[in-house]
């Protein structure tokens, strides 16, 4: 269980097990193998443990210390949870769902992954020379538009696409997400 957060990208290089981190690390370390990239709903820029991921660590600590029922009630009483609930009911529902899962593996996962960064620096991001689409959606506490904007600004020539929130109309979110992907890929692959 201790290696749940590690991914070997190079023999001497450990990093988080996160799709965004994997994609960015591949683009940075193996640019000849990546022709374009899509970064959907980034939760990190380059720094480990950004403030908005702290909610996952809160969940892990409360689940570990108090168990599912009491841990969930304590989470709901925190200011951070109330902020998440206000901005993103969907993120809040996700946080609550962690209390219904197997505690040991959930605590291990939520304790490690959010505390890490994607394993790339801002300087490395600014040197990426490939078409990049960054997708953000409104009303997402963990994967904020502000975070996506910074990622898009760091990667030269990238495109930022902001789509509707899935909090209010999941179908509109899915349709806009698919349309953003279709537009990006069709512009590249005809």
Secondary structure, DSSP 4 states (H G I P E B T S, - for coil): -TTTT-EEEETTEEE---HHHHHHHHHHH-GGG-SEEEEES-S-SSSSS-GGGHHHHHHHHHHHHHHHHHHHHHHHTSHHHHHHHHH-HHHHHHHHHGGGS-HHHHHHHHHHGGGS--S--HHHHHT--SEEEEEEESS-SSS-HHHHHHHHHHSTT-EEEEE--TTT-HHHHHHHHHHHHHHHHHHHH-
